[in-house]
Amino acid sequence: LVHEIESQAVAAQQQIGLARTQMTAKQREQRLVRLTLSEMAGLPEDAVVYEGVGKMFVSLPVDSLRQKLDGQTQTLETEVDKLGQRLLYLETTHKNSRDHIEQMLRTK
């Protein structure tokens, strides 16, 4: 039983590291999108903007790119929130596993 709880704690610890890495990457991507939006705020409506598509660039209207970036921002916020909830769950699971192991060792 102790071995099962120990393996559960180790798995939770590994998933915590993965979730933190994913959360950091999403937050970095979110900052880049916000920076792009803030840079675009000063552009006139008839400005020529380009979006990278693979190895080439495609011209887009400013409004279209703003809408796309706003959508990305909302999606990233949702993903960061979900990762935060998952991280909280995993940390709680890890803590509970450790507490159970300590309790079992104390009662022996």
N, C-alpha and C positions, 0 to 999 in steps of 0.2 A: 504493500500500500504506500509506504514511504517512497519507494522507487517510482510509482505512478505519479504521485504528487510532485516529486522532484522533476520528472520529465515534463510535466505540465508547466512547471515554473520556468524551466529552461526554454521551452517552446514559446511561452509568453514573453520572455526576455528577448528572444530573437525577433519576434514579431514587433515588439516595442521599438527596437532599433530600426527595423524596416519602415514602420509607420512614421517614425521621426524623420527618416531620410526622405520619404515621400512628401511629408508635410513641408519640409524645408524647400524641396524642389518646387512644390506648388506655390509657396509663398514668394520664392524668387521669381517665378514666372508671372505671378500676380503683380509684383513690383515693376517688372518690365512693361507689362501691358499698361499699368497706370502711368508710368513715365512716358510711354508713347502717346497716350491720350493727352497728357499735359503738354507735350511738345506740339501736338496737333491743334491744341486750343488756339494758338496764335496764328494759325494758317487761315487765309481767306477761303471762302467756299469754292472758288474756281481754281484753287491750287491743284497742281498735278501731284498725286501721291501714287506710290507703287507698293505692291505686296509681293514678297518673295514666294515663288512657287517652284520648289525644287531648285534647279540651277538657273532659273530665269525670273524675271520680274514682270508683273502684270499691272497696268495702269487701272486705278479704281477711282471713283468719285470719293471725295472726302467724307460725305455723309455715310456712304456705304461702309467705308473702313471704320468710321467711328462706331456705327451700329455693330459691326462685327467685333470690335474690341470691347464694347460694352457687354456684349453677350459672353465673350470670353471671361471678362471680369466676374460676371455673375456666376458662371459655371465654376470658376476657380474658387470663389468664395464658398459655394456649396460644397465643393470637394474638400476644402480646408476644414470646414465645419465637421464634415463626416469623418475626416481623419482625426480631428481633435476628439470626437466622441469615441472613436475606435481606440485611440491612444489611452483615453481615460479608462475604458473597459479593460484593456490589456494590463494597464498598471494596477488596477484593482484586482484582477485575476492573479497577477504575479504576487502582489502583497498577500492576498488570501492564501495562496499556495505556501508561501514562506511561513505565514502564521500557523498554518496547519502542521507543517513539518516541525516547527519549534514546539508546538503544543504536544505532538506525538512523542518527541524526544524527551520532553519534561515529564510525561506521564510514565515513561518506562522505568 
